[in-house]
Amino acid sequence: RKVFVFRNDPSDAYVVLRAKPEQPLQNFTLCLRSYTDLTRPHGLFSYATKAQDNDILLFKPKPSEYRLYVGGKFVAFRVPEGRGDWEHVCASWESATGIAEFWLNGKPWPRKGLQRGYAVGVEAAILLGQEQDAFGGGFDVYNSFSGELADVYLWDVGLSPDKMRAAYQSLRLPPALLAWKSLSYEVKGDVVVKPRLRE
């Protein structure tokens, strides 16, 4: 029931997450919850390898769009502009078909195609709140996140629709590479851990 509060706008702060995938990711599911009144572009989750700074990136260029990057290419999902509430997002991708799924607040959007046959690298810098333009750095403060983040998960499998809905409802979830309840992290800069104000 805790959240990361990114206090400043724009911000040079971020949170480093530690996860050790054992082999390149042929599939993944990323879920997180965010709460912000930003209207400018901002990075939510950034997974960079030495070969590719946007190996996995969840980016919000404007209130009505999310972008999922895999291996430097992206697909865009147009969404209704938030009504000033928490937004729960899950994005999954599978190499075999190149299918990208996007779920917002427990509902699936039309699937799109991206990077069929690609594999996401292993030695990664994984950050919340900034978008990496170089391995572990190269931030543009005007792409920084300001607001609250919670319920961050990364799996090395594509979750079933039932599990996507379970993530939205904060129910029991399968073991993950990154799991919110057992997160190994380091705060860099002005980020405060606080209890969630409301559900």
C-alpha angles and dihedrals in degrees: 000000000000131000137196110241114205098199105187133069115228096020140188091197127111143160121238115215123202119218130147115208106194096211136013112291115253089174136017143171121205122191131177143152122228136184119191144134093213117133096180123083116285139176118230105177125012125186111182131180127191089256097045127024093196099044087138119003132164106198133173110204093177138356092267099050142056123192126205114200123197118179093346097307123100145201120206126221117199112217137179111268110263119257094223096280139115112288120208115204131184122182124182134181136187124200097207094064100015088231117157119197124198125193124186119191092342097312126109122232122210109290121248137198125248139161100342111200094017124131123208112231127250110221097071142169104215117195140173121211102020138066113232119226090176133024105293094347148021093118126180106209089212088065092050124119122243120185135041131325129188145152096042115178135167122189128185090223136061109258121229119245089257091055092046088057091044090055090053091049092045092239127148112307135192120262112285141198086237118023124180095220093054101029118162104206147149124211117223114194130338105355120129128198110223137163115268111264096213141354 
